[in-house]
Amino acid sequence: MYEWLIAPFVEFSFMQRAMIGCITIAVSATPVGVFLMLRRMSLTGDAMAHAILPGAAVGFMLAGFSIGAMTIGGIVAGCAVALLSGLVSRFTEVGEDSSMASFYLISLALGVLIISVNGSQIDLLHVLFGSALALNNEALLLLGSIASVTLIALAVMFRPLVMECMDSSFLRSVSQLSIYAHMSFLVLVVLNLVGGFNALGTLMSVGMMILPPAIARYWSSRLDTMILLSIVMAVLACYIGLLASYHAAWPTGSAIILTLGAVYIVSFVVGPKGSLMRRMATQKHKHLSA
Amino acid sequence: MDDDSLGKPLMLEFRNLTLGYDLHPAVHHLNLVIDDGSLVALVGPNGAGKSTLLKGIMGQLKPLDGSILHPSVSRNEIAYLPQQSQVDRAFPITVEELVSLGAWKQTGAFGRLRMRHKSRVTEALAKLGLSGFEKRMISSLSGGQMQRVLFARLLLQEARLILLDEPFTGVDSKTTQDLLVQIGEWHRQGKTIVAVLHELDQVRRYFPLTLLLSRQPIAYGSTNEVLSPENLEKARQLNEAFDENAEFCSYV
């Protein structure tokens, strides 16, 4: 038992680093994901991941395989797409879904163009699927910094963010913070996606952001519980995924996301809040009063 | 200036106000003064610019021309209840938490919610007939209950100017009655209220003043005089579709 469940993390420092990195992402990206889900913007996470990719690739092209350069490239491209689409939708009469899709496509096309014109061969597989088992100190430090910034920012802007999600017209009626709440939230999405791509790859980091909140929604209808539950769920999935990846030599990112995927399927079938079972089992009801 | 207008300081003044979207005016050249403490019904056909005018007062829409003045109140003394559909009813938040957001003036974005805010939430809910609903999720409320919750939030805002956009749409008659009582109480406390309404009988019974709007002002004053058959007919006729070929306005 010990050999299977604990020993890999005791014996190998690359497993320890992978676990620390994944936990850091879990703690940081999932609360952001909860708000994405509540704003019905889950697919925005996916779009933003596309927007980041070219920035990271350009960073790689200019500075080689440097986490710093790829991160800065990703952040610049992601923030540019987020801010431009936010501003265009606020100041014109067309919705943010359309402006965001437009800008991420422009960003993606631009990235592909730059790469092919320069004839560079980028290990896109690394960017797509990451390498949780090869995290160095620099990468862990980056993840830690992003997590710190994210958690502090979420704590500071929790109330405006809740209001912006639930009733943005009320927030606009009592303060000017609406646009800042929205924009800084999008920046947090970008930061976490960029942070995630080193450990899990861009696509997998989107999964860490989106799946745990989607699971938690079937188990709780309270915001605070939902956030805690998503974090716990994400951390557990990291542990199970890393073990599976170690023992069966599966790609780490896939193992983690598939673990979450399995829990998601179980949740929407049997979860206590609005699941399939719950909807089918509505025969019982209570008296009007005690 | 007569004694009456001296005794009542102005709350809202529209000076040659034009509000609109994409160059087309939704409110056209409105000149009007609303006294402090007035209870005003804002009436007009669909597309007459009623909601647009409220958005303009809130500063959410910039005038194309003219200005809106409220010299005696700052922005955080104005409360605005938009049409109900704008609240995300699926959001996981309790009645108590939603109502407590009305204390924004005291707590701001970052301040702690103190015991006195919580007791004010309980009081406000009791006043609107929702005692015991504190811990309920808003997703479990009926349309009428939700509107009572939003009125409770308005109570916490302690505003001097209250703007209500179709507050009784989709709300049952008992709730409408109770909310009208609350509006009457605000009026007695000296607050200024502007409410967009459709039911003319309701307006005649409860609202002493009416602004009849059909993109341009038709009439403002005592409700019975404003809601005359002639004025209502005029409002209907004026409210035509946007004319794409209309010349640019040269009104000065």
Interface residues (C-beta under 8 A of the other chain):
Chain A: L38 E93 V156 M157 R159 P160 V162 M163 C165 M166 D167 S168 S169 F170 R172 S173 V174 S175 L177 S220 S221 R222 L223 M226
Chain B: Y21 D22 M58 Q60 N76 I78 A79 Y80 P82 Q86 V87 D88 F91 P92 I93 L98 L101 W104 K105 T107 A109 F110 M137 S139 R153 Q157
